[in-house]
């Protein structure tokens, strides 16, 4: 019916006004933020200055933590950046430092999360209490993303 009216008006030399613009609301982009200070994709988040570790589901939701940790010294710093779990050893012994490193989760050559004294600095590893190191060991898989921040 509307087409007939517009056609009739056009035939008479009268043009119909253009239809009003249609505004389609655009939703803002969805930004997923992590509940930790690290990237959403990090399955483990470490903040050295706070001496804290979190485990997440890889979608920004905390599944464990924060728990206490202790990293390296100025002479033997813990590396920072984004890494991936390289390997895991439930019973590891460091020949270099002549020390046991139970529940080791290696994320950098020679550096791992492992059971160790929270009050003592490491040679680059991340010391965890015994129950925390077991949880980290049992949760993280080879290839999982780890972010370590200052």
Rosetta blueprint (number, residue, H / E / L):
1 X L
2 X H
3 X H
4 X H
5 X H
6 X H
7 X H
8 X H
9 X H
10 X H
11 X H
12 X L
13 X L
14 X L
15 X L
16 X L
17 X L
18 X L
19 X L
20 X L
21 X L
22 X L
23 X L
24 X L
25 X L
26 X L
27 X L
28 X L
29 X L
30 X L
31 X L
32 X L
33 X L
34 X L
35 X L
36 X L
37 X L
38 X L
39 X L
40 X L
41 X L
42 X L
43 X L
44 X E
45 X E
46 X E
47 X E
48 X H
49 X H
50 X H
51 X L
52 X E
53 X E
54 X E
55 X E
56 X E
57 X L
58 X L
59 X L
60 X L
61 X L
62 X E
63 X E
64 X E
65 X E
66 X E
67 X E
68 X E
69 X E
70 X E
71 X L
72 X E
73 X L
74 X L
75 X L
76 X L
77 X L
78 X L
79 X L
80 X L
81 X E
82 X E
83 X E
84 X E
85 X L
86 X L
87 X E
88 X E
89 X E
90 X L
91 X L
92 X L
93 X E
94 X E
95 X L
96 X L
97 X L
98 X L
99 X E
100 X E
101 X L
102 X L
103 X L
104 X E
105 X E
106 X E
107 X E
108 X E
109 X L
110 X L
111 X E
112 X E
113 X E
114 X E
115 X E
116 X L
117 X L
118 X L
119 X L
120 X L
121 X L
122 X E
123 X L
124 X L
125 X L
126 X E
127 X E
128 X E
129 X L
130 X H
131 X H
132 X H
133 X H
134 X H
135 X H
136 X H
137 X H
138 X H
139 X H
140 X L
141 X L
142 X L
143 X L
144 X L
145 X E
146 X E
147 X E
148 X E
149 X E
150 X L
